[in-house]
Amino acid sequence: MPRRPPPSRRRAPRQERAQATVDAILTATARVLLRDGYEAASTNRIAQEAGVSVGSLYQYFPSKEGLVTALMEQHRARSLADFEAGLVPLAGQPLPVAMRAIIRQVLAVKRENPRLQQVLHELMPRMRQWGLSDAYSQRLHRLVRSFLAPRLEDLRPRNLDMAVFILVNTVEALCHTALTDRPDYVEDDAFVDEIAALAVGYLRPEPALARPRRATRERSARM
């Protein structure tokens, strides 16, 4: 039988003071993960970092796994809300313009806290082992699909779900790899333009001009 996913929360805060405690615990979770790593992190260390008792921590979170899951949910919910809001004014824009704006937004999110982005990215395989589905990824795919659906007649791919899968994972992989291996690219508008050209070229490629040029070269060689 598949492993049942651990709950991220034991109970939700109902008062402003309780919400402040939860926020402090999640902020402390991020600091401990960045400083000590997942293996060395513990509920005791996180409670101490947050300035609360372990008992207070356990009122809201059942385990270290629950803390990490809640931190991931909080971080990605904010990113997704910003992404969704950013799509609204792009609905009527030409595809190349919209794609550049989308990629700039993705890179802006990556720049906000690059070390935390890296840590959470590395924890995703572990979270899948816990049996947790990536609701963020599913919602992201739905948003991109909704954005592209009205343009389907102008796109080359006929299978929109497959096109969204390829597009989202390609852009995400390039942006994340740039963040870790080439952080200078994350600040470079030329990098935005290149990813946008890649995406637009996949979705709506221009007619190939290689054959006429090749034929011209062949005729010139025979003369």
C-alpha positions in Angstrom: 0.0 0.0 0.0 1.3 3.6 -0.7 2.6 5.4 2.2 0.1 7.8 3.7 1.4 11.4 3.5 2.1 13.1 6.8 -0.1 16.1 7.5 1.6 19.5 7.3 -0.5 21.0 10.1 -2.0 19.7 13.3 -4.4 22.6 13.6 -4.8 26.0 12.0 -4.2 29.2 13.9 -7.4 31.1 14.6 -6.2 34.2 16.3 -3.7 36.9 15.2 -1.3 35.9 18.0 -1.4 32.3 17.0 -0.8 33.2 13.4 2.2 35.2 14.5 3.5 32.1 16.3 3.1 29.9 13.2 4.8 32.5 11.0 7.7 32.7 13.5 8.0 28.9 13.5 8.1 28.7 9.7 10.6 31.5 9.4 12.8 29.6 12.0 12.4 26.4 9.9 13.8 28.2 6.9 16.7 29.5 8.9 17.6 26.2 10.4 17.3 24.4 7.0 19.7 26.9 5.4 22.1 26.9 8.3 22.1 23.2 9.4 20.5 21.2 6.5 17.6 18.9 6.6 19.3 16.0 8.4 20.6 18.1 11.2 17.3 20.1 11.6 15.0 19.0 14.4 11.9 20.3 16.0 13.9 21.2 19.2 16.3 23.4 17.1 13.5 25.0 15.2 11.5 25.8 18.4 14.6 27.3 20.0 15.3 29.3 16.9 11.7 30.6 16.9 11.7 31.4 20.6 8.9 29.1 21.4 8.5 25.9 23.4 8.5 22.5 21.6 5.0 22.1 23.0 3.9 25.2 21.3 5.4 24.0 18.0 3.6 20.6 18.3 0.3 22.4 18.8 0.5 23.4 15.1 2.9 21.0 13.4 3.1 17.2 14.0 6.7 16.6 13.0 9.8 17.9 11.1 8.3 16.6 7.9 5.1 18.6 8.6 7.2 21.8 9.2 9.1 21.4 5.9 5.9 20.6 4.0 4.1 23.7 5.5 7.2 25.8 4.6 7.1 24.5 1.1 3.3 25.2 0.8 3.7 28.7 2.1 6.6 29.6 -0.2 5.0 28.1 -3.3 1.6 29.6 -2.5 3.0 33.1 -2.5 5.0 32.4 -5.7 1.9 31.0 -7.4 -0.3 33.9 -6.4 2.2 36.3 -7.9 2.5 34.3 -11.0 -1.3 34.1 -11.5 -1.7 37.8 -10.9 1.1 38.5 -13.5 -0.7 36.4 -16.2 -3.8 38.6 -16.1 -2.5 41.6 -18.0 -0.7 39.3 -20.5 -3.8 37.7 -21.9 -4.0 40.0 -24.9 -0.3 40.4 -25.5 1.5 38.9 -28.5 3.0 35.6 -27.5 6.7 36.7 -27.7 6.0 39.7 -25.4 3.9 37.6 -23.0 6.6 34.9 -22.9 9.4 37.3 -22.0 7.2 38.8 -19.2 6.5 35.3 -17.8 10.1 34.3 -17.8 11.1 37.6 -16.1 8.6 36.8 -13.4 9.9 33.3 -12.9 13.4 34.6 -12.6 12.3 37.3 -10.2 10.9 34.7 -7.9 14.1 32.7 -8.1 16.1 35.8 -7.1 14.0 36.5 -4.0 15.7 33.9 -1.8 18.0 31.8 -4.0 19.4 29.7 -1.2 16.0 28.7 0.1 14.9 28.0 -3.5 17.8 25.6 -3.8 17.1 23.8 -0.4 13.4 23.4 -1.2 14.1 22.1 -4.7 16.5 19.5 -3.3 13.8 18.4 -0.8 11.2 17.7 -3.5 12.3 14.0 -4.1 12.1 13.4 -0.3 8.6 14.9 -0.2 7.5 12.7 -3.0 8.8 9.7 -1.0 6.5 10.9 1.8 3.6 10.4 -0.6 2.9 14.1 -1.1 1.6 15.3 -4.4 3.1 18.5 -5.8 -0.1 20.6 -5.8 1.9 23.6 -6.8 3.1 22.0 -10.0 -0.4 20.8 -10.8 -1.8 24.3 -10.3 1.0 25.9 -12.3 0.3 23.6 -15.2 -3.4 24.5 -15.1 -2.6 28.2 -15.2 -0.2 27.9 -18.1 -2.7 25.7 -20.0 -5.5 28.2 -19.4 -3.2 31.0 -20.7 -2.3 29.1 -23.9 -5.7 27.5 -24.6 -7.2 30.6 -26.3 -4.1 30.7 -28.6 -4.3 27.1 -29.6 -5.2 27.7 -33.2 -1.9 29.6 -33.6 0.3 27.0 -31.9 2.1 24.1 -33.6 1.6 21.5 -30.8 -1.9 19.9 -31.0 -1.7 18.1 -27.7 -1.9 21.1 -25.3 -1.4 19.1 -22.1 1.9 17.7 -23.5 3.0 21.1 -24.7 2.4 22.6 -21.3 4.3 19.8 -19.6 7.3 20.3 -22.0 7.2 24.1 -21.7 6.9 24.4 -17.9 9.5 21.8 -17.2 12.0 23.2 -19.7 11.7 26.8 -18.5 11.8 25.7 -14.8 14.9 23.6 -15.4 16.7 26.3 -17.3 15.9 29.0 -14.6 16.8 26.7 -11.7 20.1 25.6 -13.3 21.0 29.2 -14.0 20.3 30.1 -10.4 22.7 27.4 -9.2 25.4 27.3 -11.9 25.3 30.7 -13.7 23.7 33.2 -11.3 24.9 36.0 -13.6 22.5 34.8 -16.2 19.5 35.3 -13.8 20.2 39.1 -14.0 20.8 39.2 -17.7 18.0 40.3 -20.1 19.7 38.4 -22.9 19.0 35.2 -20.9 15.4 36.1 -20.8 15.3 36.7 -24.5 17.0 33.4 -25.3 14.6 31.3 -23.2 11.6 33.2 -24.6 12.9 32.5 -28.2 13.2 28.8 -27.3 9.7 28.7 -25.9 8.1 30.7 -28.8 10.1 28.7 -31.3 8.6 25.5 -29.8 5.1 26.8 -29.6 4.9 28.7 -32.9 8.0 28.0 -35.1 8.6 30.3 -38.1 8.7 28.6 -41.5 12.2 27.0 -42.1 14.4 28.9 -44.6 17.3 26.5 -44.6 16.3 24.6 -47.8 16.3 27.6 -50.2 19.6 28.7 -48.9 21.1 25.2 -49.3 19.7 25.0 -52.8 21.3 28.3 -53.7 24.7 27.1 -52.4 24.4 24.0 -54.4 23.7 25.9 -57.6 26.7 28.2 -56.9 29.0 25.2 -56.4 28.0 23.8 -59.8 28.7 27.1 -61.7 
